Amino acid sequence: MTFLIDSHCHLDAGEFGQEAVGIMRAAQRQGVAGFVIPAVARANWNAVAQLAQQVHGAMYTLGIHPMYINSFDPADIALLRAQVQLVMNDPKFLGIGEIGLDYFEPNLDRELQWTVFVEQLKIAKDFDLPVIMHVRRSQDMVLKGLRQIQPVSGIAHAFNGSEQQAVQFFERNICMGFGGAMTFTRALQIRRLAAQLPIQAIVLETDAPDIAPEWINHQRNDSTHLPRIAQVLAQLRQETDLDSIWQATTDNVLRVLPRAGGFT
Ligand SMILES: [Zn+2]
């Protein structure tokens, strides 16, 4: 049977209170069988792991998000490495994320972001784990990091780069994540990429609670919206066989996040 995987959802976020498990169960009734819950800082490493244990199909990654760089402690890198070592046998643990570079937000030290990003790429490389990346106005620098360290595979989530950059990510076994942004008619470049990239380069995500699709008008986003996001992708690609979109994007998640195959 075909199912979807929400390849990027912060269901441990405070916005969800005690509702995260109920949201995942509701999404599962609509065909969203799997959920990838990335950590953002040492402060939520335990929370994402614990949430993932509560639902069959829920999974997590560990990392330090560039937007949390101001609470970064130099000891966090060694702690991350130790934590990864500790959870390597946990089938719910998928890889390193959310990591990356954010050159959009001011007040985030770029040099420190780069150091923390590269150190986490090294952890991914050393443990043969994929990476989930936040790439905002920083595509070329993220690609530079990938060329230097060469992690095995991963996802550039909420992709908003050029076609040329997308091709370079894909050559490095990185899929592009598409979600709520693609549902807005004004998002011309994102929609053109969603329509034209090889389907093998695309994974679907909600980025819950953020990047609300057009139809919920800035409200809290969650994984129950993924089937409709898949429908938008099908329409943009003029694909009448919705099932093939589900199958292909799920296959892609399982290819770039191989440990996610454990729950199927
Ligand atoms: Zn995220």
Boltz pocket constraint, residues with backbone or C-beta under 6 A from the ligand:
constraints:
  - pocket:
      binder: B
      contacts: [[A, 8], [A, 10], [A, 38], [A, 98], [A, 134], [A, 207]]
      max_distance: 6.0
